[in-house]
Amino acid sequence: MKKLHNSLRAKLLLGIIVFSALLGASISFLGYQEFTSVLEQQYNAEAYHVAEMARSCLNPDKFDEYLSTGQTDEEYEEIQALLDDLTEAMEATFIYVARVDKSDYRTLTYIYDSVNSQSGFSRYELGYTHIGVNEAYVEDVKNIVDHGGSAMGYMYTYVSESGAHATAGLPVSDSSGEVVAILGVEVPMTILDEARMAYVYHVMIVTVVVLVLFLAVYLLFLNRSLIRPVEKITSEAKRFADTNVKSTDALAEIHQRDEIGILASSITKMEADVENYIQNLTAVTAEKERISTELSVATQIQADMLPSIFPPFPNRTEFEIYASMRPAKEVGGDFYDFFLTDEDHLGIVIADVSGKGVPAALFMVIAKTLIKNHAQNGETPAEIFTSVNDQLCENNKEGMFVTAWMGILELSSGKLTYVNAGHNPPLRKTEDGRFEYFKSPAGFVLAGLEGIPYKQHEEHLNQGDMLYLYTDGVTEAADVSERLYGEDRLQNTLNANVGLAPEELILEVQKDISVFVGEADQSDDITMLCLEFHGPNAPKVSKG
């Protein structure tokens, strides 16, 4: 933890130092450039000022005479003396007047040459010729001679003997206006270098002092307003993560109104919220475990309510029956039932309560019990559904309903009397060996509307006929693309396994549904019942 805080402090310090150094360097560089530019402009103006004064002393009409004869006169000497005095007075390095060879603009023939006594240079005498000036100077000389203007600003030159210089150049014209020579002045710029070094030195000293003072003050500020609060918040967060016990005063001394203060308040509130959440979660988890336990018991109770021992009537040879129910949740709303109402009549029921879960399961228990009770009283299927419908409608405030199919098979004759209350039509396998859907119309659902009369129908089962009942959880089973299993696939699957016994047939349908659905979740209860009629006095089939 300490290493983390030191790292944060080091990063902030390094960032401030780098920023301050860059800021100081930028200010120093810009100031250096501006300071140098101003001084150079001053030196340039001074050089041209000296050049103008020197040009005013000349008599250009006599330049040809001096150069042709190589002789001087009193006027020449007076002008030379004036130029020497001007050179000394203005602290110029030298002032010269020379004629330019226009064939190359490189050859200068000196007429006057005044040299400062402190410069260490010697004077060029009248008629001295100098060749080989640099290209930039040649361009300035050409501009002066050809156009009668001044040089293009000033030329910064540096020689080891005398340092930096600013050079000014002006044309010298005779009385007819013709440019007969150029006048050059070089002014030493030694003060410029000294001033620049002094500027850089002072700026660096001031920058370092200001940076140190700023860092000292700012680090104190950071420690108080950022580093220490962050350390406390981090320490408290780690403590709470290890203990899950909130603290009432760990961050109480952080009163800042900035993001740090908001973070501290948020951590304090988070601790309280997490502690409450853990307490609530503990209670909820306990409640869920209790509910889970109760649902497990309810699942077992519901399973026990449905016939689950097969064969259910081992001494009866007239039929073979098998059924299964797989709920979508712990408990479901589907149910099936089969029972003997007397020695010659077998009742079979399959139904689907609207909805899923516990409410549907409770409604299922009521519906199943009522149907069986009325059937045991010897009522016909139509009478049973009419009575059960009225009873289910009583106090049905939740608006639940049941789709159901019930049949009573007379075992001695094969007569099947059945009634359909809005349920899926069953399939029947007849002598031709194929399963076909019942064509009779379905009536209204149970518990939907009181006073509904139900109409029953009759069929005759022959020896070997098979009856397959199911709920819509079979045909409406959906895959991940939400495609439904469907009635056609169900019929094809039954016909593909037409030679199997009821239990084996149901297992094959279950397998095919699982293959079709794949990874998709089961969305509804899946319930099936299959009855095979062997006929009266059929021999007992051995299972072992």
Secondary structure, 3 states (H helix, E strand, C coil): CHHHHHHHHHHHHHHHHHHHHHHHHHHHHHHHHHHHHHHHHHHHHHHHHHHHHHHCCCCHHHHHHHHHHCCCCHHHHHHHHHHHHHHHHCCCCEEEEEEECCCCCCCEEEEEEEECCCCCCCCCCCCCEECCCCHHHHHHHHHHHHHCCCCCCCEEEEECCCEEEEEEEEEEECCCCCEEEEEEEEEECHHHHHHHHHHHHHHHHHHHHHHHHHHHHHHHHHHHHHHHHHHHHHHHHHHHHHHCCCCCCCCCCCCCCCHHHHHHHHHHHHHHHHHHHHHHHHHHHHHHHHHHHHHHHHHHHHHHHCCCCCCCCCCCCCEEEEEEEECCCCCCCEEEEEEEEECCEEEEEEEEECCCHHHHHHHHHHHHHHHHHHHHCCCCHHHHHHHHHHHHHCCCCCCCCEEEEEEEEECCCCEEEEEEEECCCCEEECCCCCEEECCCCCECCECCCCCCCCCCEEEECCCCCEEEEECHHHHCCECCCCCECCHHHHHHHHHHCCCCCHHHHHHHHHHHHHHHHCCCCCCCCEEEEEEEECCCCCCCCCCC
